[in-house]
Amino acid sequence: MVTAKEINAAKLVAAVKEELKKMNEIKPPQWAIFAKSGAHRTRPPGQSDFWYIRGASLLRRIYLDGPVGIEKLRTFYGGRKRRGTKPARFRKASGSVIRKLLQQLETAGLVEKDKKSKGRKITSKGRKFLDNIANKVSKSSN
């Protein structure tokens, strides 16, 4: 059986995004269409389903790196801030977007807080959810 570690990340995130759209617990807040995804961005995300794409990506990232905290995820999703004539500098991603998504993933039962490391780790339900989708994606691509 193929796991989420062995499958192409882009294909997995696209498939997980569609499954997250079907869940009642995962819904973008009203402010999500106006908010930038980080200080390094100049505009809000252009995709209409950005919330679900980021949620799928977060779930995969926690699966691979977990337990992981919000600050580490902010660093992972951060990027280069262009500052005009001054040299570009690194800026972290929005903590609010990541925090709200993790809370929604917790309500769905896919992620839980880790007592020891004070981060988030994937639950057995979340691991099964990702592995089943990865298995379907690998079978459909063959």
C-alpha positions as CSV (number, residue, x, y, z in Angstrom):
1,M,0.0,0.0,0.0
2,V,1.3,3.5,-0.9
3,T,1.6,6.1,1.8
4,A,1.5,9.9,1.7
5,K,5.3,9.9,1.9
6,E,5.7,8.1,-1.3
7,I,3.3,10.0,-3.6
8,N,3.8,13.2,-5.6
9,A,3.0,16.1,-3.2
10,A,1.1,18.2,-5.8
11,K,-1.2,15.3,-6.7
12,L,-1.8,14.4,-3.1
13,V,-2.6,18.0,-2.1
14,A,-5.0,18.4,-5.0
15,A,-6.8,15.2,-4.0
16,V,-6.9,16.0,-0.3
17,K,-8.2,19.5,-1.1
18,E,-11.3,17.9,-2.8
19,E,-11.9,15.7,0.2
20,L,-11.6,18.6,2.6
21,K,-14.2,20.6,0.7
22,K,-16.7,17.8,1.5
23,M,-16.1,18.1,5.3
24,N,-18.4,20.4,7.3
25,E,-15.7,21.3,9.8
26,I,-13.4,22.9,7.2
27,K,-14.8,26.3,6.1
28,P,-12.9,29.5,5.3
29,P,-13.8,32.4,7.6
30,Q,-15.4,35.5,6.0
31,W,-12.1,37.5,6.3
32,A,-10.1,34.8,4.4
33,I,-10.8,36.4,1.0
34,F,-9.3,39.7,2.1
35,A,-6.3,38.5,4.1
36,K,-2.8,38.0,2.7
37,S,-1.2,34.6,3.4
38,G,1.9,36.4,4.9
39,A,3.8,39.6,5.2
40,H,5.9,38.7,2.2
41,R,2.8,38.8,-0.1
42,T,1.5,41.9,-1.9
43,R,-2.0,40.6,-2.4
44,P,-4.5,38.0,-1.0
45,P,-4.4,34.6,-2.7
46,G,-6.0,34.5,-6.1
47,Q,-7.4,31.0,-5.9
48,S,-11.0,30.7,-4.8
49,D,-10.2,27.5,-2.9
50,F,-7.0,28.7,-1.2
51,W,-8.2,27.7,2.2
52,Y,-8.6,24.1,1.3
53,I,-5.3,24.0,-0.6
54,R,-3.5,25.4,2.5
55,G,-5.4,22.9,4.7
56,A,-4.3,20.0,2.6
57,S,-0.8,21.2,2.5
58,L,-0.7,21.7,6.3
59,L,-2.1,18.2,6.8
60,R,0.6,16.7,4.6
61,R,3.3,18.8,6.3
62,I,2.2,17.6,9.8
63,Y,2.1,14.0,8.5
64,L,5.8,14.3,7.4
65,D,7.3,16.5,10.1
66,G,4.9,16.2,13.1
67,P,4.8,17.0,15.9
68,V,5.3,20.6,14.6
69,G,4.3,24.0,16.0
70,I,2.8,27.1,14.4
71,E,6.1,29.0,14.4
72,K,7.8,26.3,12.4
73,L,4.9,26.1,10.0
74,R,5.0,30.0,9.6
75,T,8.6,29.7,8.7
76,F,7.9,26.9,6.2
77,Y,5.2,28.9,4.4
78,G,7.1,32.2,4.6
79,G,9.0,33.8,1.7
80,R,11.0,36.6,0.3
81,K,9.7,40.1,1.0
82,R,10.6,42.5,-1.8
83,R,11.5,46.0,-0.3
84,G,12.0,48.1,-3.4
85,T,15.7,49.2,-3.8
86,K,16.7,47.6,-0.5
87,P,17.7,43.9,-0.5
88,A,14.9,41.4,-0.1
89,R,14.4,39.8,3.3
90,F,12.7,36.7,4.6
91,R,9.3,37.1,6.3
92,K,7.1,34.5,8.0
93,A,3.7,33.5,6.8
94,S,0.4,34.5,8.5
95,G,0.0,32.8,11.9
96,S,-3.7,33.4,11.9
97,V,-4.4,31.5,8.8
98,I,-2.3,28.5,10.0
99,R,-3.8,28.7,13.5
100,K,-7.4,28.8,12.3
101,L,-6.8,25.9,9.9
102,L,-5.2,23.8,12.5
103,Q,-8.1,24.4,14.8
104,Q,-10.5,23.3,12.1
105,L,-8.4,20.2,11.4
106,E,-8.5,19.4,15.1
107,T,-12.3,19.7,15.1
108,A,-12.4,17.3,12.2
109,G,-10.3,14.9,14.2
110,L,-7.4,14.7,11.8
111,V,-4.8,16.6,14.0
112,E,-4.3,16.8,17.7
113,K,-2.1,18.7,20.2
114,D,1.0,16.9,21.4
115,K,1.4,17.3,25.1
116,K,5.2,16.8,25.1
117,S,6.4,19.0,22.3
118,K,3.6,21.6,22.5
119,G,3.0,21.2,18.7
120,R,0.4,19.4,16.5
121,K,0.6,15.8,15.4
122,I,-1.5,13.8,13.1
123,T,-4.1,11.4,14.6
124,S,-4.6,7.8,13.5
125,K,-7.7,9.0,11.7
126,G,-5.7,11.7,9.9
127,R,-3.0,9.2,8.9
128,K,-5.6,6.8,7.6
129,F,-7.3,9.6,5.7
130,L,-4.1,10.7,3.9
131,D,-2.9,7.2,3.2
132,N,-6.3,6.2,1.7
133,I,-6.2,9.2,-0.6
134,A,-2.6,8.6,-1.5
135,N,-3.5,5.0,-2.4
136,K,-6.3,6.2,-4.6
137,V,-4.1,8.7,-6.4
138,S,-1.4,6.2,-7.0
139,K,-3.9,3.7,-8.5
140,S,-5.5,6.4,-10.7
141,S,-2.1,7.6,-12.1
142,N,-1.1,4.1,-13.2
